[in-house]
């Protein structure tokens, strides 16, 4: 049989293939490189990042023989030459095929025996992933070959790095670089504005760029890279994330095994915070975990503090040695990353991160690992221009082994098993803890715990911690409502100091309604309703849910509840006279409050389905009513609030729950936090005029009333 026609046909076919595939531009990768393709890991030993060989891969496809070289870092201005020598004993009879690749894009091929077809390689130099890929026509390369790779600097010309005796049929290296990516402060949001900023904020993050949790979740999803979100499972974070429709992201990624979601101790006492974290996780469709994270551990050292939580297989903990796991008893201790370190960049991981990964990959100690991440709001990982290149770089280098939850639970401990137990720290006492622990179990008790845990959670600075302490007294008012709900009696008096501020508060109550009024401002701080299903909150101050929303320069800690000007301290705290000390008087109909000069009078009385306040003032007055309808429902499971505005009324309803209506003969306007919903599908826009409700704490709606001389306001349960 004459083989010349067949041979000629193969030459034409190869020429056509190479013509249409040859390129020096970046092209989409139709199949990513995988660990099975890896043939060599090379230590850091070159004078420049662009000439430092990290890894070499080979693979054979239907038409190609592909070779890929990972370099430490390629920048646009780098000058280098890479030389590849390939031996194929089945085809190249004299010497290797030599391919010289320049940083300028020039490719030169030599070493083919005279009379043989010329092989034109397809070369892709990818400065984004710091790789050089060479594709050769499979028709000219045997099934097995070996190669050597050298790099050279070009100014002056000198040898830089070399990797030799690489065989196409070699097994992948045994070791890889174990990598854990973990974040805390994952979604600290108490208003729609904060939620939008923490999700996809403009001019935020450490560099003032677009930044947020969205980019972490999308990067993990796109590149199949597991991440640990250490404190996302708090009631406030999950509720805010559900408002942003972000819970679906968590559920989907968790189902794919791409998230580690520890149970969270976000405040003290541990058992209560942990219980509320687990309850919220279940309510929002997320599983309880074998991992736990104690947010207060960031403020504890390895030698003191109550940071270890029993009953879990693994706990994230600020170990001194961040490159190894430790053990205490039956619990694995997983190190936290260093805080506020630049790890993600527009070109992928920083050089320090890459070097750490190479060191871990080549380490003889299998318990070595690299831990990255940190406080998300302060991390470049959340930057939209840095997250995706960094995720892609890691995913495109299969000598890196990102660790998921299962991998962490079986990861070797090596010689770093032992951990010295911290000495127990004496628990700080609180006047409210004993009362909270002994309080009956109902919806208001849950709200009281949530308020207490929020206001005692570790704060970012001492000033905020002190500000939070100013508002702890409201726990006492909630506990008073708890006691009434267990034994509802009628009363009208000003006998008890409910918030331990040294001044008595007033209570107006019957079998169905319970109101607390503070003579300071003659304001209605809390209002509750009782039916067969249990007690329901209708009115509450914004400080029940968060404080510190105003500029810290405006805080006045010596002013008690008036310390934070952003707080709405209950209903009918008039804008001009919010903290005037009124004189209360008990009447047959209710309680009347009179200003010191007698010019302003507010009269509270119970109605059949609510409460009414009548104003008698000498001129125009602006006041507000913050409606907090069953807030514990918002923090425990997906919840919808429905608004309805009429000329002289505002109705705020919980879907499949209760409704409250504010009526008045004065001018009325109102918004709820739900007014931000139309903007949730868009990134934060600093040039957009958002509605007022965008800045209300979850789950409030606020009614603004402008009255004059004599007018009345009713708060009615519907």
C-alpha positions in Angstrom: 0.0 0.0 0.0 1.4 3.4 -1.0 1.4 5.6 2.2 2.5 8.9 0.4 -1.1 10.1 -0.3 -2.0 9.5 3.3 1.1 11.2 4.5 0.5 14.2 2.3 -3.2 14.4 3.6 -2.0 14.4 7.2 0.4 17.2 6.4 -2.4 19.3 4.9 -4.7 18.5 7.8 -2.1 19.5 10.4 -1.2 22.7 8.5 -4.9 23.7 8.4 -5.4 23.0 12.1 -2.3 25.0 13.2 -3.4 27.9 10.9 -6.7 28.2 12.6 -5.4 27.7 16.1 -2.1 29.6 16.2 -2.5 32.7 18.4 -0.5 34.7 21.0 -3.7 36.3 22.4 -5.6 35.1 25.5 -8.3 32.6 24.5 -11.0 31.0 26.5 -9.9 27.7 28.0 -12.3 25.0 26.8 -11.2 22.6 29.6 -9.4 23.8 32.7 -6.2 22.2 33.9 -6.8 19.7 36.7 -4.7 18.0 39.3 -4.3 14.9 37.2 -2.5 17.0 34.6 0.2 18.2 37.1 3.7 16.8 36.5 6.0 19.0 38.5 6.1 21.5 41.4 9.1 23.7 41.5 10.5 25.6 44.5 10.9 29.4 44.6 14.5 29.9 43.3 14.5 32.5 40.5 15.6 36.1 40.7 12.4 37.6 39.3 8.7 36.5 39.6 8.3 36.3 35.8 11.1 33.7 35.5 10.2 31.6 38.5 8.7 28.3 37.5 6.0 27.1 39.9 4.4 24.1 38.1 4.3 22.2 34.8 1.3 20.3 33.4 0.8 18.1 30.4 -2.2 16.6 28.7 -3.3 15.0 25.5 -6.7 15.8 23.8 -8.2 14.5 20.6 -6.0 16.8 18.5 -3.5 18.4 20.8 -0.6 17.8 23.1 -0.8 20.6 25.6 1.9 21.8 28.0 1.3 24.5 30.6 3.8 26.4 32.7 2.8 28.3 35.9 5.1 31.3 36.6 5.1 33.2 39.9 3.9 36.5 38.4 3.9 38.1 34.9 3.5 41.8 34.6 3.1 43.7 31.3 6.6 45.2 31.5 8.4 42.0 32.3 11.1 40.8 29.9 11.8 37.1 29.9 12.4 34.1 27.7 11.0 30.6 28.2 12.7 27.7 26.4 11.0 24.3 26.1 12.9 21.2 25.0 10.8 18.2 24.1 12.1 14.7 23.4 9.9 12.1 21.7 11.8 8.8 21.2 9.1 7.6 18.8 9.5 10.5 16.3 12.4 12.8 17.0 15.4 10.8 16.0 18.0 13.5 16.4 17.7 15.9 19.4 14.7 17.6 20.9 12.1 19.9 19.6 13.1 23.4 20.8 10.5 26.1 21.4 11.7 29.6 22.4 9.0 31.9 23.7 9.7 35.6 24.3 7.7 38.0 26.5 7.3 40.1 23.4 5.1 37.3 21.9 7.7 36.0 19.5 7.9 32.2 19.1 10.8 30.4 17.5 11.0 26.6 16.9 14.1 24.7 16.0 15.6 21.2 16.2 13.4 19.3 13.7 15.2 16.8 11.5 15.6 18.0 7.9 12.8 16.7 5.7 10.3 16.5 8.5 7.2 18.7 8.6 7.6 22.0 10.4 5.7 22.1 13.7 4.2 25.5 14.6 3.1 25.6 18.2 0.1 27.6 19.4 1.3 29.7 22.4 -0.9 31.5 24.8 0.8 33.8 27.3 -1.7 34.7 30.0 -0.6 37.5 32.3 -3.8 37.3 34.3 -3.2 33.7 35.3 0.6 33.9 35.0 0.7 30.9 32.7 2.2 30.0 29.3 0.4 27.3 27.4 1.9 25.5 24.4 -0.3 23.4 22.1 1.2 21.0 19.5 -0.4 19.0 16.9 -0.9 15.5 18.3 -0.1 14.0 14.9 3.6 14.9 15.3 4.0 13.9 19.0 4.2 10.4 20.4 2.1 9.0 23.3 5.0 9.5 25.7 7.5 12.3 25.8 9.7 14.1 28.3 10.7 17.7 28.4 12.8 20.3 30.1 11.9 24.0 30.7 14.3 26.9 31.3 13.6 30.6 31.8 16.0 33.5 31.1 16.1 37.1 32.0 16.7 39.2 28.9 18.4 42.3 30.3 21.1 41.1 30.7 20.6 37.6 29.4 21.1 35.1 32.1 19.7 31.8 33.2 17.0 32.2 35.8 15.2 28.9 36.5 15.1 25.3 35.2 12.9 22.3 35.5 14.2 19.2 33.8 13.3 15.5 33.2 9.6 16.1 33.2 7.7 13.1 31.8 4.3 13.2 30.2 3.3 10.0 31.9 4.5 11.0 35.4 2.1 10.8 38.3 1.1 14.1 39.9 3.1 15.2 43.0 1.8 13.8 46.2 1.6 17.2 48.0 -0.5 20.2 47.2 -1.0 23.5 49.0 -3.9 23.2 51.5 -5.8 26.5 51.5 -8.6 27.7 53.8 -10.4 31.0 53.0 -12.4 32.3 56.0 -14.1 35.7 56.8 -15.7 37.3 59.8 -17.8 40.4 60.0 -19.6 38.8 57.0 -22.7 40.9 56.9 -23.0 43.5 59.8 -26.2 45.2 58.6 -29.0 46.6 60.8 -30.6 48.9 58.1 -31.4 48.5 54.4 -28.7 51.0 53.6 -26.1 49.0 55.5 -27.4 45.8 53.9 -27.0 47.2 50.4 -23.6 48.5 51.3 -22.4 45.2 52.8 -23.9 43.3 49.8 -22.6 45.4 46.9 -21.5 48.8 48.2 -20.1 51.7 46.3 -16.9 53.5 47.4 -16.4 51.2 50.3 -14.0 48.5 51.4 -10.4 49.2 52.3 -9.6 50.9 48.9 -12.9 52.7 48.4 -14.1 50.6 45.5 -17.2 48.5 44.9 -17.2 46.0 47.7 -19.4 43.4 49.4 -20.4 39.9 50.3 -21.9 39.4 46.9 -18.5 39.2 45.2 -17.3 36.5 47.7 -20.4 34.4 47.1 -20.3 34.8 43.3 -16.6 34.1 43.2 -17.0 30.9 45.2 -19.9 29.8 43.0 -18.1 30.6 39.7 -14.8 29.0 40.6 -16.0 26.2 43.0 -13.8 27.5 45.8 -15.1 26.8 49.3 -15.2 29.7 51.8 -16.0 29.9 55.5 -18.4 32.6 56.6 -17.7 32.5 60.3 -20.4 34.8 61.7 -23.1 34.9 59.0 -25.5 32.8 61.1 -26.6 35.5 63.6 -30.2 36.4 63.7 -29.6 40.0 62.5 -27.3 39.0 59.6 -29.5 36.2 58.3 -32.6 38.5 58.6 -30.9 41.3 56.7 -29.5 38.9 54.1 -33.0 37.4 53.6 -34.2 40.9 53.0 -31.6 41.2 50.2 -32.7 37.8 48.8 -29.2 36.6 49.6 -30.3 33.5 51.6 -30.8 31.7 48.3 -27.1 32.2 47.6 -26.2 30.6 50.9 -28.6 27.7 50.5 -27.4 27.0 46.9 -23.7 27.2 47.7 -24.1 25.3 50.9 -25.9 22.5 48.9 -22.8 22.4 46.7 -20.5 22.0 49.6 -18.9 25.4 48.9 -19.7 27.0 52.3 -18.6 26.4 55.9 -21.2 28.0 58.1 -20.4 27.6 61.8 -22.9 28.1 64.5 -22.1 31.5 66.1 -21.6 32.8 69.6 -22.0 36.5 68.8 -22.4 37.7 72.4 -22.6 36.4 76.0 -24.1 34.4 77.6 -22.8 31.7 75.2 -25.7 29.2 75.5 -28.3 31.8 74.7 -26.5 33.4 71.7 -25.7 29.9 70.4 -29.3 28.9 70.7 -30.6 31.9 68.9 -28.0 31.4 66.1 -29.1 27.8 65.6 -32.8 28.7 65.7 -32.3 31.5 63.1 -30.3 29.2 60.9 -33.0 26.6 60.9 -35.7 29.2 60.3 -33.8 30.5 57.3 -33.2 27.1 55.8 -29.6 26.5 56.8 -28.3 23.5 58.7 -26.8 23.5 62.2 -23.0 22.9 62.0 -20.2 20.7 63.4 -18.2 23.9 63.5 -18.6 26.9 65.9 -17.2 30.4 66.0 -17.0 32.6 69.0 -17.0 36.3 67.9 -15.6 37.3 71.3 -12.5 35.2 70.7 -11.0 38.0 68.6 -10.8 40.0 71.8 -9.2 37.1 73.7 -5.7 35.8 73.8 -4.5 32.2 73.8 -3.9 32.5 77.5 -7.1 34.0 78.8 -10.7 34.4 78.0 -13.7 32.1 77.7 -13.5 31.4 74.0 -13.7 27.6 73.7 -17.1 26.2 73.1 -17.7 22.5 74.1 -19.8 20.1 72.1 -18.4 20.8 68.6 -16.0 18.9 66.5 -14.2 22.0 65.4 -13.9 25.6 66.4 -12.4 28.6 64.5 -9.9 30.2 66.9 -7.2 32.9 66.8 -4.2 30.6 67.2 -0.7 32.1 67.4 0.4 29.6 64.8 -1.8 30.3 61.8 -0.3 27.6 59.6 -1.5 24.5 61.6 -4.5 23.2 63.3 -4.4 22.5 67.1 -6.5 20.4 69.4 -8.1 21.0 72.8 -9.7 17.9 74.2 -11.9 16.5 71.4 -12.2 19.8 69.6 -10.1 20.7 66.5 -9.0 24.4 66.7 -8.8 26.0 63.2 -6.7 29.1 63.0 -8.1 32.5 61.9 -6.3 34.5 59.1 -4.4 37.6 59.9 -6.5 40.7 60.0 -6.3 43.6 57.5 -3.6 42.0 55.3 -3.7 42.7 51.5 -4.2 39.2 50.0 -6.4 39.7 46.9 -5.3 42.1 44.2 -6.4 43.0 40.6 -3.8 40.5 39.4 -4.8 37.7 41.7 -3.3 36.7 45.0 -0.5 38.9 46.3 3.1 37.7 45.9 3.3 37.0 49.6 0.2 34.7 49.3 1.7 32.9 46.3 5.0 32.3 48.0 3.2 31.0 51.1 1.1 28.6 48.9 4.2 27.3 47.1 6.0 26.8 50.4 3.0 24.8 51.8 2.8 22.7 48.6 6.4 21.7 48.9 6.5 21.3 52.6 7.4 17.8 54.0 4.9 18.5 56.8 1.4 17.5 55.5 -0.2 19.5 58.3 1.0 22.8 56.9 -1.8 25.0 55.5 -2.4 28.5 54.3 -5.3 30.5 55.9 -6.5 33.6 54.1 -9.4 36.0 54.5 -10.1 38.2 57.6 -12.6 40.9 58.4 -14.6 41.1 55.2 -15.4 44.9 55.4 -11.6 45.5 55.7 -10.5 42.9 53.2 -9.7 43.4 49.5 -11.3 40.0 48.9 -14.7 41.7 48.8 -13.5 44.2 46.2 -15.3 43.6 42.9 -12.0 44.2 40.9 -10.0 41.9 43.1 -12.3 39.1 44.2 -12.8 37.5 40.8 -9.2 37.6 39.6 -8.1 36.0 42.9 -10.7 33.3 42.9 -9.9 32.5 39.2 -6.1 32.4 39.9 -6.5 29.9 42.7 -9.0 27.8 40.8 -6.7 27.8 37.7 -3.7 26.4 39.7 -4.7 22.9 40.7 -1.6 22.4 42.8 -3.6 24.4 45.3 -6.2 22.4 47.3 -9.0 24.6 48.8 -10.4 22.9 51.9 -14.1 22.4 52.4 -15.8 21.4 55.7 -15.1 17.7 55.4 -11.5 18.3 54.5 -11.0 20.4 57.6 -12.5 17.7 59.8 -10.0 15.1 58.5 -7.0 17.4 58.0 -3.8 16.1 59.6 -2.8 17.5 62.9 0.9 16.5 62.7 3.0 17.5 65.6 0.9 20.6 66.4 -1.9 18.8 68.2 -1.6 20.3 71.7 -3.1 23.5 72.8 -2.8 25.0 76.3 -6.3 25.6 77.6 -7.1 29.3 78.4 -7.7 30.2 81.9 -11.4 30.8 82.5 -12.3 34.5 82.7 -14.6 35.6 85.4 -18.0 36.3 83.8 -19.0 39.9 83.9 -22.1 40.5 85.9 -25.2 42.3 84.6 -28.3 43.5 86.5 -30.4 42.1 83.7 -29.0 38.6 83.2 -30.6 36.9 86.2 -34.0 38.4 85.3 -33.6 37.3 81.7 -32.7 33.7 82.7 -35.7 33.4 85.0 -38.2 35.2 82.7 -41.1 33.1 81.2 -40.6 31.9 77.7 -42.6 34.1 75.3 -42.1 36.3 72.3 -41.2 39.4 74.4 -38.6 37.5 76.3 -37.0 36.5 73.0 -37.0 40.2 72.0 -35.5 41.1 75.4 -32.7 38.6 74.9 -32.1 39.8 71.3 -31.8 43.4 72.6 -29.5 42.4 75.4 -27.2 40.3 73.2 -27.1 43.1 70.6 -26.1 45.8 73.1 -23.5 43.6 74.8 -21.9 42.1 71.7 -18.2 42.8 71.1 -17.9 46.3 69.7 -15.2 47.6 67.3 -14.1 50.3 69.8 -14.5 51.3 73.4 -16.7 54.3 72.5 -19.2 52.2 70.7 -19.2 49.7 73.6 -19.9 52.6 76.0 -22.7 53.9 73.8 -24.4 50.5 73.7 -24.2 50.3 77.5 -26.3 53.5 77.7 -29.3 51.7 76.2 -29.2 48.5 78.1 -31.9 49.7 80.5 -34.6 49.1 77.9 -34.2 45.4 78.6 -35.9 46.2 81.9 -38.9 47.7 80.1 -39.2 44.6 77.9 -39.0 42.4 81.0 -41.8 44.4 82.6 -44.0 43.6 79.6 -43.0 39.9 80.0 -44.3 39.9 83.5 -47.6 41.6 82.5 -48.1 39.1 79.7 -48.0 36.3 82.3 -50.4 38.1 84.6 -52.2 40.8 82.7 -53.7 43.3 85.2 -55.0 46.9 84.8 -52.9 49.6 86.2 -52.1 53.3 85.8 -49.2 54.5 87.9 -45.6 55.9 87.8 -44.2 53.8 90.6 -41.4 51.7 89.1 -37.9 52.5 87.7 -38.0 49.9 84.9 -34.8 50.8 83.2 -32.6 51.5 86.3 -31.8 55.1 85.3 -32.8 56.5 88.7 -36.2 57.9 87.4 -39.5 56.2 87.5 -41.5 55.3 84.4 -45.2 55.2 84.0 -47.4 52.2 83.1 -50.9 52.3 81.6 -52.3 48.8 81.2 -55.4 46.6 81.0 -56.1 43.0 80.2 -55.1 43.4 76.5 -52.7 46.4 76.3 -49.6 47.4 78.1 -48.0 50.8 77.6 -44.8 52.2 79.1 -44.3 56.0 79.1 -41.2 57.9 80.2 -41.8 61.4 81.8 -38.6 62.5 80.0 -40.2 63.7 76.8 -43.6 62.3 77.8 -42.9 59.6 75.3 -44.4 56.2 74.7 -41.3 53.9 74.8 -43.1 50.6 74.4 -46.6 49.3 73.6 -47.8 45.7 73.6 -50.9 43.7 72.8 -52.0 40.4 74.2 -54.2 37.8 72.5 -54.7 34.1 72.6 -51.5 33.5 70.6 -49.4 35.4 73.2 -48.0 38.9 73.5 -47.2 41.1 70.5 -45.0 44.2 70.5 -46.5 47.2 68.5 -44.2 50.2 69.4 -40.5 50.2 70.4 -37.5 52.5 70.3 -35.0 52.1 67.4 -32.3 51.4 70.1 -33.9 48.1 70.7 -32.3 47.0 67.4 -29.2 49.1 66.9 -27.3 52.2 68.1 -24.4 54.1 66.7 -25.9 54.9 63.3 -24.9 58.6 63.6 -21.5 60.1 63.2 -19.4 59.2 66.3 -18.4 62.8 66.6 -22.0 63.5 67.6 -22.2 60.9 70.4 -22.6 62.4 73.9 -22.1 59.5 76.2 -22.8 61.5 79.3 -26.4 62.1 78.1 -27.7 58.5 78.8 -30.4 57.6 76.3 -29.9 60.9 74.5 -26.3 60.0 73.7 -27.0 58.9 70.1 -28.9 61.5 68.0 -29.9 58.9 65.4 -32.0 56.9 68.0 -35.8 57.2 67.8 -36.5 56.9 71.6 -40.1 55.7 71.3 -43.3 57.4 70.1 -44.2 61.0 70.7 -40.6 62.1 71.4 -41.2 65.5 69.9 -38.3 66.8 67.7 -37.9 70.1 69.7 -38.7 68.8 73.2 -37.6 65.1 73.1 -35.9 65.2 76.6 -38.0 67.8 78.5 -38.9 66.4 81.9 -42.7 66.4 82.1 -44.7 66.0 85.3 -47.1 63.0 85.2 -50.5 62.9 86.7 -52.9 60.0 87.1 -56.5 60.6 86.0 -59.6 58.4 85.8 -59.0 58.0 82.1 -55.3 57.6 82.0 -52.1 59.5 82.5 -51.6 63.2 81.8 -48.1 64.7 81.2 -47.5 68.5 81.6 -44.4 70.4 80.6 -42.5 72.4 83.2 -44.0 75.7 82.1 -47.5 74.2 81.6 -47.7 75.1 77.9 -47.6 71.5 76.6 -49.8 68.7 77.7 -50.0 65.1 76.5 -52.8 62.9 77.7 -52.6 59.1 77.3 -55.7 56.9 77.6 -56.6 53.4 76.6 -59.2 52.7 73.9 -61.1 49.6 73.1 -58.4 48.5 70.5 -55.4 50.5 71.4 -54.2 53.7 72.9 -54.7 57.4 72.2 -52.6 60.4 72.9 -54.1 63.9 72.8 -51.8 66.9 72.3 -52.4 70.5 73.6 -49.5 72.6 72.5 -49.1 76.4 71.7 -47.8 75.9 68.2 -46.6 73.4 65.5 -45.2 70.1 66.7 -43.3 67.4 64.8 -43.3 63.9 66.3 -42.8 60.3 65.3 -44.2 56.9 66.0 -41.8 53.9 65.5 -43.8 50.7 64.9 -42.0 47.5 65.8 -44.5 44.8 65.1 -43.5 41.4 66.4 -39.7 41.9 65.7 -38.8 38.5 66.9 -40.6 37.1 63.8 -38.3 39.1 61.5 -35.2 37.6 63.2 -36.3 34.0 63.2 -37.6 33.2 59.7 -38.5 34.8 56.4 -41.1 37.5 57.1 -43.0 39.9 55.0 -44.3 43.3 56.3 -47.1 45.1 54.3 -47.6 48.9 54.4 -50.7 50.8 53.6 -50.8 54.7 53.6 -54.0 56.7 53.6 -54.5 60.5 54.0 -54.7 60.3 57.8 -53.6 56.8 58.6 -50.8 54.3 58.2 -51.2 50.5 58.5 -48.2 48.2 59.1 -49.0 44.5 58.9 -47.2 41.3 59.3 -48.1 38.9 56.6 -50.3 36.2 58.2 -49.9 38.1 61.5 -51.2 41.1 63.3 -51.6 44.7 62.0 -51.3 48.0 63.7 -52.8 51.3 62.4 -51.8 54.8 63.3 -54.6 57.4 62.9 -54.5 61.1 63.4 -56.4 64.3 62.6 -53.0 66.0 62.0 -50.8 65.7 58.9 -49.2 62.3 58.5 -46.5 60.7 56.4 -44.9 57.3 56.9 -42.4 54.8 55.5 -41.2 51.4 56.5 -37.8 49.7 55.9 -39.6 47.9 53.0 -39.5 51.1 51.0 -36.0 50.1 50.0 -37.2 46.9 48.3 -37.3 48.4 44.7 -33.6 49.2 45.0 -32.3 45.8 46.2 -31.7 44.4 42.7 -29.3 47.2 41.9 -25.8 47.9 43.3 -25.5 50.8 45.8 -25.6 54.1 44.0 -24.2 57.1 46.0 -25.9 59.5 43.6 -29.4 58.0 44.1 -31.9 59.6 46.4 -33.0 56.7 48.5 -36.2 56.8 50.5 -36.1 57.6 54.3 -37.0 54.0 55.1 -33.7 52.9 53.6 -32.1 54.2 56.8 -34.6 52.8 59.4 -33.4 49.9 61.5 -34.9 46.6 60.7 -37.8 45.9 61.2 -39.2 49.4 61.9 -41.7 51.6 60.1 -41.8 55.2 61.2 -44.9 57.5 61.1 -44.1 61.2 61.0 -46.8 63.5 62.4 -47.0 67.3 62.1 -49.7 68.8 64.4 -50.7 72.2 65.7 -52.3 73.3 69.0 -54.9 70.5 69.6 -54.7 67.1 67.8 -54.8 63.4 68.7 -53.1 60.2 67.5 -54.4 56.7 68.0 -52.4 53.4 67.8 -54.9 50.7 67.0 -54.5 46.9 66.7 -56.5 45.7 63.8 
